[in-house]
């Protein structure tokens, strides 16, 4: 008991020492953290009835994982957008997973030191940094928490069978699938554990050492056979796993996650899967050049690599089979590794990555079991305990240093993707995301360099074309912007945001007939796209089709009642139609949502002037100028109203300010001359 306590304490302290720095890390903006937390209005609503219903019904991010959404909602409710709290939750879950792994292995095997080594490797290996330091990978650590609870519950059920223990095990498994569907292979892991260390199925095994738990678990009627009863026992688990797989497939298909994979022949996907199995093994034993994104080689993958990887995997498999009688843990650990990677090995390609560090979070446990028990059999009786202890400390110390350094790369998005570019080649995704980060920091020209590099590697990338177009638009080059936006919709005809921004840019150039095609396409693809309806309404206003415009603005507001631009735009359209009271309602609503919304303040002032409510109009104009003193149109409008009230000096002051900001503002210059003349006439009149 005391030995287990000290091992557990070491695991906690060592994990905290390596990962505590995440408390000072930021979100990884523009790489899932925005979709999961920082820009997700449902998550930021907290745990409300509506958000909980959304969590259980959405397939956002091409997955159905309601518990993951609920955990993010709870974090937001507790910490808001303070990233330290979100990182802390991931870290605590990782520590809990480590302790549960140690405890369930120790309970099943009666080998505390070997179980502790497996848990230490799990806690401290650099390949697991991605799952812990990335807030959006909450699904990894959360689902694994339920996986560990399932295995602990299964151990309890095996030792003391009963319907309550069975149902509790089944429940934790179902909860794990609701956090991340990768757990679909867990029933197979349970069958492996039946073989070793539980000994419920002993094909080809030699009698070996047993502990009290195993002796209790091995009831006479089960020993020596692998009856269908063990499979039948897992039938409900396999059934719910099949349902989860089907739901995941539909969610990812509907979410467009297979877009890249559809273009890959099956033989390429199989070849990449084989190479990925081998690369994961290599990174386990030599964890260098770890990155958040590894580009998929596609058809350029050398077939000799796939053949070599297949030979390696086959050789290891043969060795584990030949050694099954004396070393049953070899085949169990090996099949754990191979089997739990199947859902993410790329046979069904999801996304553009060749492999991902986060996918190893559970599978590496199998290799760690082989390492821990293999080292024990290798060194037992050959070296004294001091040498073994020194070697163990040295191994874990190296891993701690490597992991600590890898965690540092996750401090913010800039550091993460600069590192990724350094350790990978032809990584268009990393260049593109670094470009987005730089653009958000106002480093427009540096961002354009990154987008250009991304397009040099992958000219057909829709998102890189979209972002490059946005930069050119901000630099005033509409032609290049339109060219990139057109490429984006060419390579992804369902790219709603690209259709929308292309339409807006075409409107700015007066190409209304072309713009309406793209706004229509955006709405057709996504009928609930509020921005698309708003922009279509604005275009229809330009064409004088006010009734149709109002209809689109209203639809935008039905979809998003807090769409302040749509409120302002529908107010303008209604004002043109003479429906002043309705227009005022929308202006006031826009200002309720965003009191510093200058356009609505200005438009409200214009409408109040038309109604003769000059004092109210003046108050709104003055409020606008407090927010944005350089708005020349507002200075001009305020000057006109003040002149009407005979407040010539104040009016003149505002006309001068308008001209100071915009010397060629003809309307303000004409108004200034008229007011000066009017003031002169007034002075010339004598009583």
PyMOL commands that set and color helices and strands:
alter all, ss='L'
color gray80, all
select helices_A, chain A and resi 2-24+33-38+43-45+49-57+60-62+66-79+83-109+112-124+126-133+135-159+163-177+181-195+212-217+228-233+235-254+261-263+266-285+298-300+303-322+328-344+357-379+385-408+413-423+428-440+444-457+462-474+478-491+496-508+512-525+530-542+546-559+564-576+580-593+598-610+614-627+632-644+648-661+666-684
alter helices_A, ss='H'
color red, helices_A
deselect
rebuild
show_as cartoon
